[in-house]
C-alpha cells in the first residue's frame, strides 16, 4: 500500500526467497504451518494504522458501555449465561477492510470485532521471518505504540499468565494440536515457557476446583487462557466434565460471555463513520432495497462459515421466525485491491490485535490477503499472494 516499499519488494522477490521464508518460519515456530502464509508482508502507511487503532479503541469502548452490555445479555445462550464480574475482555480484535474513497484515498471499514484471542504469539515470529528472509528495513516496526519485542513479550506474559506460574495456567482448546491455529499455541509457549496446552475434554472437576494431568500427576488450574470457540464445541457435540466459563476457583481469560457480547451482535449498536449499516433480521419488518448491496451472516459462526454474499428476498423469507434473531444483514464493504502483486491486485483486511489486562492496548496489525469474494481459504484455493501475513508500519 506504500508504492515505494511495494515496488522495491516486488522487484527483489524470488520464489526461492519465499521457500526460504517458509522454512525459516517453521523453524521459528517449531512446528509445521497449518494455514497458508502469503508471499509478502503488507506495508501500512502510519496514517492508516493510526486511523484504525483510534477507531478500534473507540468501538471497543462502546462495546463495554453498561447500557450496551445490558442489551448484550440476550446474545449469551443460557448454557453460558453465568455471573461474570469482568468489566471488559482480556483479549479483543477489530477487523477492518481496506477500501478507497471516491478520491482514491485509503479508508478502513469495519468488518467485525471479537472479544476473543487471535494469533498473539504467532504474529511476531511471522514478522521476524519476513524481515530476515526478505531483507526488510529494520527501522520499520511491526508492533504498535512504540512497543519493542521485550516489552511486548512481557505484556503478553502478564496478560496470559496473570500472577500465576505457567504450569497452573492452561491454554484451553479442543484437540489443540489438530487445530489450524496450532502454530500460535507453539508460538505462545515461547513467550510463556511451561504454559500447559490442554484439551477441554481432559479437564476434570472436583467441586469448585479444576484439574488436568501432566507427567503422571494432577495439577490444579489457577487460570484459563480460553481458546475454545463455542461453535466448534457444540458442532462436535462434546460433553465436558465442567461448564465452559462456569463459576469455579479459577480465573478466566476470557469467559465465553465476551465471545458473545463483543461479536457480530454488536455491529448494529456501534456509532462510527467507519461502521457499515447492519441489522438483525428480527428487527426488520421488510428487507431493505437493493439486497445485492448486503451480506447475510450467522451471528456466531467462525471462519466465515454460513456467510452469504449473494442475498435474495427468498433467502431471507426462508429463515424461520425463531431463527431470525441469529442472523445479521450487513451492508457490503467493497475491499479495494490495494496491494499490487506482480500479477494483479490483492485485497487486504487488517486485524487490530488488542490486549486488555488493565488498560486497552493495541499491539499489532494482523493482515489477511485475498483475491476471492471472501477472505476464507475456500475462496482462495489455488491462488498465490494470499493468506495470513504480517504488517510493517511505514512512517510519514
Secondary structure, 3 states (H helix, E strand, C coil): CCHHHHHHHHHHCCHHHHHHHHHHHHHHHCCCCCCCECCCCEEEEHHHHHHHHHHHHHHHHHHCCHHHHHHHHHHCCHHHCCCCCCCCCCEEEEEEEEEECCCCCEEEEEEEEECCCCCCCHHHHHHHHHHHHHCCCCCCCCECCCCCHHHHHHHHHHHHHCCCCHHHEEEEECCHHHCCCHHHHHHHHHHCCCCEEEEHHHCEEECCEEEEEECCEEEECCEEEECCCHHHHHHHCCCCCCCCCCCCCCEEECCHHHHHHCCHHHHHHCCCCCCCCEEEHHHCCCCCCCHHHEEEEECCCCCCCCCECCCCHHHHHCCCHHHHHHEEEEECCCCCCCEEECCEEEEEEEEEEEECCCCCEEEEEEEEEECCCCCCHHHCCCCCCCEECCEEEECC
